[in-house]
Amino acid sequence: MKMVLITDLVFKVDTKSGSDNENTLHWLCDWLRFAESSTVFGSYETCSYLLKLTEKNPVGNFLVKELPGQIGNSLFRRIVRPYQALTIALRFLLAARKCDHLLIHYSGGRSAIALFLLPFFSTDAKTVIYDRNWGVGSKRSRTEGLLRLLLGWKFFTRRSQILIYNEPLPTQTAFKYVVQPLYKKIHAEEIRVRKFTPCIKFLHTGGLDPEFQPVLACKLIRRLVVEGYPVKLHFHCKGNDSERKPVEDFIKRNELEGQIHLHSIPKNGLSLQVFREAHFFLYLVRDAVWPISIAKAMSLGCLPVATPVGCIPQLIGDNLERGILTIPDPEVMASNLKGVLNNEPLYAEKANAASLYSARFSPEKGRREILEILNT
């Protein structure tokens, strides 16, 4: 089978913290393993990393077609952009004529060109990984809004499969629910009960920028401290001075130096032991695509406390059996947590359920699902 992969995923080779993009590239590489020959359109960094992965496990002939990056200043780019887009579109169409399966990984950017061309590709087998939040109320640009309208049109998606992370699925049969595997070497197993003494540990790894609402996490800890709970919050994330300042000011203003701690990420990445030692994992984002960090926390028995955005409700479960969903309000969050904080057996039950559920994130299961999709 000849496969063409189109992706606009941005990946920096010097990233060592186990980013979501790195995990996604491992997943895309698994798709390529089922092809005798592959042609990849992507950025130089992304293609280089895919080549590095395939050197360890060859996937047959591997041809790289680097997409042009941004050029010149803004005025020059505006003039050149239409011609550049036309050139890219022609390259996509010509490559797809000679392939058996076209895989489009949409994460924004130039891969949108491939989606607009979807009904014009001559190949009979087309798969789109929509690496964005399909859920109601998700953030989207005007381009993504238009693409979603087109993908909901049966004529536009004929001979195509659209893979999304959110349930419930749109009524159109082209859509399928997909789970991205977790490629870190983590083995889900029944965890030992983590006692709430001498303290209850919360973990936050998302970031210190406003998108991850670190100050909201601090407000939650302040509320729990006021109510007498022995809690501590550990931030393990990157952040510049302007992002750290609001958090540091809040800690100092509320005298929470003993309860909230800021840690930097070491060069060799964040240790999994950090997750194993924590009781709760805070993921208070305003929007989410595929939350690798939640999957990682669940696999290590660290109970997620998250906002109900993107596909997070599916991971937590309809009956909240694998975590806690909450609106971004410290009073409500504290109230939702009390039922677990006051009941250690209930906490252990939920954490264990989360760990066992994470077995569905295994790469082996992911490869079986890829094979099923390719054979559909």
C-alpha positions in Angstrom: 0.0 0.0 0.0 1.2 3.5 -0.9 0.3 6.2 1.6 0.5 10.0 1.5 0.6 11.8 4.8 -0.1 15.5 5.0 0.5 17.2 8.3 1.2 20.7 9.5 2.2 19.6 13.0 4.9 21.8 14.5 7.6 20.0 16.4 10.9 21.3 17.8 13.7 18.8 17.9 15.1 20.2 21.2 11.8 19.5 23.0 12.6 17.0 25.8 9.6 17.3 28.1 7.4 14.8 26.3 5.2 17.2 24.6 1.8 16.3 23.1 3.2 16.8 19.6 5.9 14.2 20.2 3.3 11.7 21.2 1.2 12.6 18.1 4.2 12.0 15.9 4.7 8.5 17.3 1.1 7.9 16.4 1.5 9.2 12.9 4.5 7.0 12.5 2.4 3.9 13.4 0.1 4.8 10.5 3.1 4.8 8.2 4.2 1.4 9.3 1.2 -0.2 7.5 2.4 1.2 4.2 5.0 -0.3 1.8 5.9 3.2 0.7 5.1 6.6 2.2 5.2 10.2 1.1 5.1 12.8 3.9 4.3 16.5 3.5 5.3 18.5 6.5 7.7 20.9 8.1 11.4 20.2 8.2 11.5 19.5 12.0 8.5 17.2 11.8 9.8 15.2 8.9 13.2 14.9 10.5 11.6 13.5 13.7 9.5 11.0 11.7 12.6 9.9 9.8 14.3 9.4 13.2 11.5 7.2 14.4 11.4 5.2 11.2 15.1 4.5 11.4 14.5 2.3 14.4 11.6 0.5 12.8 11.8 0.8 9.0 8.4 1.4 7.3 9.5 0.7 3.7 10.3 3.5 1.2 9.9 6.9 2.9 9.9 10.0 0.8 9.8 13.5 2.4 8.2 16.5 0.7 8.9 19.5 2.9 6.3 22.2 2.9 7.6 25.7 2.4 7.7 27.8 5.6 6.7 31.4 6.0 8.8 33.7 3.8 9.7 37.4 3.8 8.1 40.2 5.7 4.3 40.5 6.2 3.7 42.6 3.1 5.7 40.2 0.9 4.0 37.2 2.4 0.6 38.6 1.6 1.6 39.0 -2.0 3.2 35.5 -2.3 0.7 33.6 -0.1 -1.9 32.9 -2.8 0.7 31.5 -5.2 2.3 29.5 -2.5 -1.1 28.0 -1.5 -1.8 27.1 -5.2 1.6 25.4 -5.5 1.0 23.4 -2.3 -2.5 22.4 -3.6 -1.0 21.1 -6.9 1.6 19.1 -5.0 -1.0 17.5 -2.8 -3.2 16.6 -5.8 -0.4 15.1 -7.8 0.9 13.1 -4.9 -2.6 11.7 -4.1 -3.0 10.4 -7.7 -0.4 7.8 -7.1 -1.3 6.6 -3.6 -3.7 4.0 -2.2 -4.5 5.8 1.0 -4.4 9.5 1.8 -4.0 10.5 5.5 -4.6 14.1 6.4 -3.6 15.1 9.9 -5.4 18.5 10.4 -4.0 20.6 13.2 -4.4 24.0 11.5 -2.1 25.8 9.1 -1.4 24.6 5.7 -3.1 21.2 6.2 -6.3 23.1 5.8 -5.5 23.4 2.1 -5.7 19.6 1.9 -9.1 19.5 3.7 -10.6 22.1 1.2 -9.4 19.8 -1.6 -10.9 16.6 0.0 -13.5 15.8 -2.6 -11.1 16.4 -5.4 -8.5 13.8 -4.4 -8.7 10.9 -6.8 -7.8 8.2 -4.3 -10.6 6.0 -3.1 -9.4 5.8 0.5 -9.1 9.0 2.6 -8.7 9.4 6.3 -8.8 12.8 8.1 -7.5 13.0 11.7 -9.2 16.2 12.9 -6.7 17.1 15.6 -8.9 19.8 17.1 -11.7 20.0 19.6 -14.9 19.2 17.8 -17.0 19.7 20.9 -19.7 22.4 21.3 -18.3 25.7 22.5 -14.8 25.0 21.4 -12.6 27.8 20.2 -12.2 27.9 16.4 -11.1 30.3 13.7 -13.3 31.3 10.8 -11.3 28.8 8.7 -12.1 26.0 11.1 -15.7 27.0 11.3 -16.0 26.7 7.5 -14.1 23.4 7.4 -16.5 22.0 10.0 -19.5 23.0 7.8 -17.9 21.3 4.8 -17.0 18.1 6.7 -20.6 17.8 7.8 -21.7 17.7 4.1 -22.0 14.1 2.8 -20.9 15.1 -0.7 -17.7 16.7 0.6 -16.7 13.7 2.7 -17.5 10.9 0.2 -15.0 8.0 0.4 -13.6 9.6 3.5 -13.3 8.8 7.2 -13.2 11.7 9.7 -11.6 10.8 13.0 -12.4 13.0 16.0 -11.7 12.8 19.7 -15.2 13.9 20.9 -18.4 12.0 21.5 -21.3 12.0 20.7 -20.4 11.8 17.0 -22.1 13.8 14.3 -24.9 11.9 12.7 -23.0 11.5 9.4 -21.5 8.0 9.0 -18.1 9.4 7.9 -17.2 10.3 11.5 -15.5 7.9 13.9 -14.4 8.3 17.5 -10.7 7.7 18.0 -8.3 7.6 21.0 -4.7 8.7 20.6 -2.4 6.1 22.2 0.1 7.0 25.0 3.6 6.2 23.9 5.4 6.8 27.1 6.4 3.5 28.7 3.7 3.4 31.3 2.0 0.2 32.4 -1.5 0.6 33.9 -1.9 -1.6 37.0 -3.9 -1.7 40.2 -2.4 1.0 42.4 -1.8 0.9 46.1 -4.0 3.2 48.2 -2.4 6.6 48.7 -3.2 7.8 52.1 -4.2 11.4 52.6 -1.7 11.8 55.5 0.4 13.8 56.1 -0.9 15.9 53.2 -3.0 15.7 50.0 -0.9 16.5 47.0 -2.2 18.3 43.9 -0.2 18.4 40.6 -0.3 21.0 37.8 1.8 20.5 34.8 0.0 22.3 32.0 1.7 25.7 32.1 1.6 29.1 33.8 0.0 30.9 30.9 -3.6 32.0 31.3 -4.9 29.2 29.1 -4.2 26.7 31.9 -5.6 29.0 34.7 -2.8 28.6 37.3 -4.2 31.3 39.5 -7.6 29.4 39.6 -5.7 26.4 40.9 -4.1 28.5 43.6 -7.6 29.8 44.6 -8.8 26.3 44.9 -5.9 25.4 47.3 -6.6 28.6 49.3 -10.3 27.6 49.7 -9.3 24.1 50.8 -6.7 25.4 53.3 -9.3 27.8 54.8 -11.6 24.8 55.3 -8.9 22.9 57.1 -7.7 20.4 54.5 -3.9 19.5 54.6 -3.4 20.2 50.9 -0.3 21.1 48.8 -0.1 22.1 45.2 3.0 21.5 43.1 3.4 23.3 39.8 5.8 21.5 37.4 5.7 23.5 34.3 7.5 26.1 32.2 6.7 29.8 32.4 8.3 33.1 31.7 8.6 35.9 34.3 5.4 37.6 33.2 3.5 34.3 33.6 5.1 33.4 37.0 4.4 36.8 38.5 0.6 36.5 39.0 1.1 33.1 40.6 3.9 34.3 42.9 2.0 37.4 43.9 -1.1 35.3 44.8 1.0 33.0 46.9 2.7 35.8 48.7 -0.5 37.9 49.2 -2.3 34.9 50.7 0.7 33.5 52.7 0.6 30.2 50.9 4.3 29.6 50.6 4.0 26.4 52.6 1.2 25.0 50.4 2.0 26.0 46.8 5.3 25.3 45.2 6.7 26.2 41.8 9.1 23.8 40.2 10.9 24.0 36.9 11.0 21.1 34.4 14.5 19.4 34.3 16.3 19.1 31.0 15.6 15.3 30.7 11.9 15.9 31.1 9.4 15.5 33.9 9.8 12.3 36.0 6.8 10.0 36.1 7.4 9.7 39.8 5.9 13.2 40.1 2.6 11.8 39.0 2.9 8.7 41.2 3.4 10.8 44.3 0.4 13.1 43.7 -3.2 12.4 44.6 -4.9 14.7 42.2 -4.0 16.1 38.7 -5.4 19.6 37.9 -6.2 20.3 34.3 -8.2 23.5 34.3 -8.0 24.5 30.6 -10.5 26.6 28.6 -10.2 24.4 25.6 -8.7 21.0 24.9 -7.8 18.7 21.9 -6.4 15.4 23.1 -5.1 15.8 26.7 -2.1 13.5 26.8 -1.2 14.7 30.3 -4.6 13.5 31.6 -4.1 10.1 30.0 -0.6 9.9 31.6 -2.0 10.9 35.0 -4.8 8.4 34.8 -2.4 5.6 33.9 -0.3 6.4 37.0 -3.3 6.5 39.4 -3.3 10.2 39.8 -7.0 11.3 39.8 -7.8 14.1 37.3 -9.7 17.2 38.3 -10.6 18.9 35.0 -12.9 21.3 33.3 -15.5 19.6 31.0 -14.1 20.7 27.7 -13.2 18.7 24.5 -13.1 15.0 25.0 -12.3 15.2 28.7 -15.8 14.1 29.8 -15.4 10.9 27.8 -12.2 10.1 29.7 -13.6 10.9 33.1 -16.8 8.8 32.5 -20.5 9.6 32.4 -20.8 8.9 36.2 -17.5 10.6 37.0 -16.1 7.2 38.0 -12.6 8.1 36.8 -12.2 11.7 37.9 -13.9 14.9 38.8 -15.4 17.4 36.4 -15.9 20.9 37.6 -16.7 24.4 36.3 -13.8 27.0 36.8 -15.0 28.4 40.1 -13.0 27.8 43.3 -16.1 27.5 45.5 -17.7 24.9 43.2 -14.4 23.1 42.7 -13.9 22.8 46.4 -17.4 21.6 46.9 -17.0 18.9 44.2 -13.8 17.7 45.8 -15.1 17.3 49.3 -16.9 14.1 48.6 -13.6 12.5 47.7 -11.4 14.3 50.2 -13.7 13.1 53.0 -13.8 9.5 51.7 -10.4 7.9 51.1 -11.9 4.5 49.9 -13.9 6.4 47.3 -10.8 8.2 46.1 -8.9 4.9 45.9 -11.8 3.4 43.9 -11.8 6.3 41.4 -8.0 6.4 41.0 -7.9 2.6 40.5 -10.7 2.9 37.8 -8.7 5.6 36.1 -5.6 3.6 36.0 -7.3 0.4 34.7 -9.2 2.4 32.1 -5.9 3.8 30.7 -5.1 0.4 29.2 -7.1 1.5 26.2 -4.4 4.1 25.5 -1.8 1.3 24.8 0.1 1.6 21.4 -0.8 -2.1 20.7 -4.5 -1.3 20.8 -3.9 1.9 18.8 -2.2 -0.1 16.0 -5.1 -2.6 15.9 -7.6 0.4 15.5 -5.4 1.9 12.7 -5.5 -1.4 10.9 -9.2 -1.6 11.2 -9.6 1.9 9.8 -7.3 1.2 6.9 -9.2 -2.0 6.1 -12.6 -0.3 6.2 
